[in-house]
Amino acid sequence: MANRNAQWLLVIVLLTIFSVYVALPAEVKGVTPSDPICEEYAKDIRADTRGVRCTESIIIDLNSDFNPELNIRVTSSLGLDLVGGLRILLEADAPADSYTLADLRETANNVSRRVNGLGLAEATVQVQGSNRILVELPGVRDRQQAVDTIQQTALLEFVDFSGLNGSQFQGQRILTTEQLRRSSPEALADHIGNPNDGNRPFQTAFTGAILQAASAQFASTGGPTAEWFIAFQIKPEFAADFARFTGQRVGQPMAIVLDGVVISAPTIQAELSESGIITGNFSQAEATTLALQLRSGALPIPLKVATAEEVGATLGQQSVARSVQAGVIGVVVVLLFMLTYYRLPGLAADLALIVFIALNLAIFKLLPVTLTLAAITGFLISIGTAVDGNILIFERIKEELRGGRKLDEALEMGFNRAWTSIRDSNTSTIIICGILFLFGQTPGASIVSGFAVTLALGLVLNLFTAVIVTRTFLYFLTRLFHKAASERVWLMGV
């Protein structure tokens, strides 16, 4: 028993140190995301080589190849009511009978990947009704960039330009077989056909569906100066077809077309099978956005913006500070009550409660959880439930001591008999949290989801801290003061 408790104590101490580090504010860790170096590298780990930390993430790159062996993402996520931002309501720009609810959900998933790729991990994307998607972007002020990135369909095509001068079509809208498959001829009336084939549509060889990855990079592509370009990788199942197509057309141009516009028409220099690049005199922002759109895939349903509004922080810094202050006062009062009423067990409970709070704050950053006022309320309520579990255990221990059991037996019996009550009470509340979370997925009730998530996380952690952590601390305290606790039962709250 002693060895097991010693092992648990080591685990708890290490876990607490890690949690406290993760929970610390970014400025305390020396993170400066607003530094120009961070903007230059788009918060890449390469900035660390310049002596600047751009992210709270825990990154270990042992061989300095910018491919870290360990990359634990850590980020703070605050909701619209705390920091303000943008609320965009998107509407399907297609007849209702041309898509299904599954298509709408897949479109929402793609939108979510796009806004997350912009570094907006706290963004909320929800399907509303049968034809709308609500996007909330806390902290975002550039409305146009957000709308353009979300709405862009990003249909990428690799088009056969054999026998043509690709440069003459640069920046022009061309007609392709894939566009005709997806749209009506009337909508494409202003697009240019292939002059070498009677102005018939250009032949689409492949679409962006063959891409496995795409990233914006800055380097020389053969010219005298470096430039921004998109490096892409082909999915293994398409590699052979892509190699066959490019191998048969070495020396001929292949157009890279985005939403009907020719952005580049490079000459195929050699057979390509697994990777390639897209050039087009891009700026950093254009290359980053295009790479993001290609990674996210085309939207199954075209979207139009129904409303887009900037939302101010409804609480403000002063109100947030007061909410945090109220929470701190409440926690301090609880700690004093437990210590005064239960004495030695109360001290163990206080230590366990501190561990509980550190674990919660760390998980909020690791998942991450979007913190709104409702979510903070759920977290504070979970602190109360953590104390409830300790009270059940300590009252059981007091009953056993009053019944004449020795201290060690009373501790064992108290924890064993209280466990079922703690388990059942927390499980029933977790079920209610699940119902609240599902209710929060309906239009206009998203605030309920944040409350349910933080409360449920707290309840799950409580099953660990109220039993394992409190037990470990209490056993060590009773070993340290065993004689005094055995002879003076008032130290055990009796």
Secondary structure, DSSP 8 states (H G I E B T S, - for coil): -HHHHHHHHHHHHHHHHHHHHHHS-TTTTTB-TTSHHHHHTTT-GGGGGGT-B---SEEE-TTSSS--SEEE-----B-HHHH-EEEEEEEE-S-GGG--HHHHHHHHHHHHHHHHHTT-TT-EEEEETTTEEEEEEET---HHHHHHHHH----EEEEE-TTS-GGGGTT-BB-BHHHHHHS-GGGGTTSB-BGGGTTB-B-EEEEGGGEEEEEEEEE-SSSSS-EEEEEEEE-HHHHHHHHHHHHTTTTSBEEEEETTEEEE--B--S--SSEEEEEEEE-HHHHHHHHHHHHH---SS-EEEEEEEEE--SSHHHHHHHHHHHHHHHHHHHHHHHHHHHSHHHHHHHHHHHHHHHHHHHHHHHTT--B-HHHHHHHHHHHHHHHHHHHHHHHHHHHHHHTT--HHHHHHHHHHHHHHHHHHHHHHHHHHHHHHHHHTTSTT-HHHHHHHHHHHHHHHHHHHIIIIIHHHHHHHHHHHTHHHHHH-GGGGT-
